[in-house]
Amino acid sequence: MTPSRPRSSSPGKIALIGCLALEREINALGVSPEHVIRRELMRDSLHEVPALLRQMLVRALAAAEADLQVDSVVLAYGACGMAVSGLAPTRCRLVMPRAHDCVTLLLGSKERYAACMAEDPSLYWYTPGWCRSGRMPGPDREITMRAELQGRLDPEQLESFLAIDRESLAVHSRAAYTDLALPGDEEQHAYASHCTRCLGWKLQRERGDPRLLIDLLSGPWDDDRFLVVEPGEEIAASSDPGRILKAVPRQP
């Protein structure tokens, strides 16, 4: 087994594995190709099947570690339905934010996300990337999902899936939108406003903060904001709500 690196050491060469819902934000930060030498962004629809997302993340992690130039693998993901559970590096450090989902990366901290959710636990979040996907609650969601799932599910399964989705959205009455004020984000805010008006939901706007995403991509990786998983460890859920995730010894 490769010896673990000190958690305070420099990031070195990074392989980035992230979600397409954050593609424009990642590109806008201007991370140099000399620093991030590999990049793989997964389609956002994988969130609908966490087990499949986990399979894809396992494959991407293995491919990144096979590149001997890579020192650290960075996940631009949150826990995302615990799709990251069990991810275990074998050679590199694996780094990810302590976050439930990508909204925290746009808000800038898990504390701010927690404060918003404490005010209204049923709050539904809209972001630019997710608005572009066509999957946000609103007039386009069912059309998009039906087109993607036809052929993968039989007609009865498809209708059952869509009915369950409608029921899950019925508990919401408020939504929030956040972005990093990039070109085009106003258009996505307007789309979020249109969607929520169609649903009869109230929409609030939360100013974004890029610092957490910037530091994820380049360091420093302090223990309060980031989980650093060393070879011989794997990701698990933390019982501490302020930590969200933890590293534990890899299961045999």
N, C-alpha and C positions, 0 to 999 in steps of 0.2 A: 504494500500500500504506500502511495506517495505521502511523505510527511505533510501534515497540515501547515499552512502558512499562518503567521500571526494575523489576527483579525485587523490589526491596525496598519498592515502593510499596504503599499500603493496598489491601485487597481490593476496596473499592467495592461496587457492587451485584453480587450473585452469582446465576447460574443454576446450579442443582444437577441433575446427571444421575446417577442411581444405580440400584442393584439393589434389587428388592423384598425380597430376603433381609435387607436392612439397614433396612427401613422403620421398624420399631418403635424401633430404636436412634436413628435420625435424628430421629424425632418426639420422643423422650424428652429430647433435648439442648436443646429449647426454643429453637431458632434463630428469631429474630424475622423476620416476613414483610417488615419494612422492610429487612432485610439480605439475605435470600435471597428474591428477588422472583419467581423461576421455579423450578419443581420438576417433574421428570419421572423416574419410577421405572419401570424396565424389568422385565418378567416374568423370573423367575429361570431358567425353562426354556431361555432363549436361550443359556445357557452350554453346552448340549449341541451347539450348532451355532455355533462361534466366528465363522464367516464371516457368518452371519445377524446375530449380535450386533453385529458391526462395522458392518454396513449400518444397523442401527437407531441405533447411536451416531453415525454420520455424519449421519443425518437429524436427530437430536436436537441435535447441535452446531450445525448450520445454522439450525435454528429458534431456538435460544438466541441466536445471534449476530445474527439478524434483528431481535431486540428491542434497540433502540438504548439502552435504559436499562441494559442489562447491561454490566458492565465485565470480569468474570471468569467463566469457566465451570469448575465444579468437578465432577470425576468421582469418585463414591464407588464406585470399582472398583479392583481390582488389575489385573495384566497379563491375567489370565483367559484363558489359552491364547493370548495375544498378540492377542486380539480388538481391543485398543486400538492395534495397530501401524498406522502410517500416518495416524492421526487428526491433522488439521492445521487449526488455527484460522486464520481470515482477518482477524478484527478484534479479538477479545478474547484475553486470556491464557487458556490451558487448564491447569488444575492437577489433579494426581492424586497419590496416595501412591506412594512407591517400595515396591511390594508385589506379591507373586505373585498373591494373591487376597484376598478380604474377611476371611479369618481374621486377617491381620496387623492390620487395622483394629480388630478386637476385642481382640487381644492387646496392642496399644499400640505395637509397634515391630517392624521387620523383623529386628532382632537377636534378639529373643525368639523369633520364629517360626523363624529359622534355627537357633537352639540346640535347639529342640524337634525339628526335622527332622533335625538332625545326630545326635541320640540315637537316632532311629528313622526312617529315610527313608521307610518304608512306612506311617507314621502316617496314619490317615484322620480328618479333622476333622468334628465335628458342631457346629452352631451353632443358636441358637433359630430363626432365619429358615428355615434349610434343613430343620430338623426339621418345621416347620409345612408345608413344601412337599410332604411325603410322598415325597421322592426320596432320602432318606438310606438307605444300606444297611440292610435289615431287612425285616420282613414286608410293608410297604406299598409298597416301591419298585417292584417289577415291576408291581403293579396300577396304580399311578399312571402309570408310563411307558407301559404298554399302552393305557390310556384316552386319553392325550394323543396317541399316535402312530397309533392306528387312524384310517384315512382319509387320513393323510399318507403312509403307507408301505403297499405291498401286503403281504399276509400273509407271504410268504416273506422279504421285506426286514425286516419287523417281527421275526420269529422270529430272524433272523440278528443283528439289532441287539441283541436281548435276550440272546442267547447270548454275544456279544462282551462285553456289560456284565457278565454273570456271571463270565466268565473274568478280566476286569480286577479284579474284587473279590476273586478267590480268592487274590491275592498278599498280602492284608492279614490281620493277626491282632490288631492293636491299633488303638485309636482314642482320640481326645481330644475333650473337649467344653469350649467356652469361651463365656461370656456376660458381660454387663455388670451382672448382678444386678438386672435390671428385674422388675417384677411379671409373673408368668407364666413366668419363665425356669426356675424349679424344675420346673415341669410338663414343659418341654422337655428338661431334664436327665434326668428320669425316663423320658421317651420314648427318649432316646438310650441309656440303660441297658437298656431293654427290647430295643431293636434289637440292641445288641451281645451281649446274652445269647443272643438267638435265633441269632446267627451264631457264637457261641463265641469272640468277641473280648474282649480285655481293654480296659477303658475307664478313662482317667485324666481328671482334671478340672484345667483350667488357669484360674486367676483372670483375668478380663478387665480391661482398662485403657482408659478412654474417651478419654484425652488425644489420641491420634493422630486419632481421628474428630472430636473437638471442634476441633482446630487445622485440620484439612482444611476444615471448614465456615466457619471464621472467621479463620484465620491465627493466628500468623505461618507463612509457607511457607518454612521454611529449606531449603537445598539438600540437606542430608543426608537429610531425611525425605520431601521432596516434589519432584516434577518439575514445573517451570514451563515451559510451551511457549508461545513468543511467536508472533505472526503471522509467517509466512514460515518456520516450523519445523514438523516433524512428529515423532511419537513413534516410537521404534525400540527394539529390545532392546539392552541394554548387555552387553558382554562381561565387565564387572566384576560378579561376583555380589553385591557389596555395594551396587551401584547399581540393578540390575535393569532400569531403563529409562533412556533418554537422549533428548534433543532433537537433531535433526539438520536441516540445511537441507532445506526441502520439495523433493521431487522434482518436476521439471516434468511 
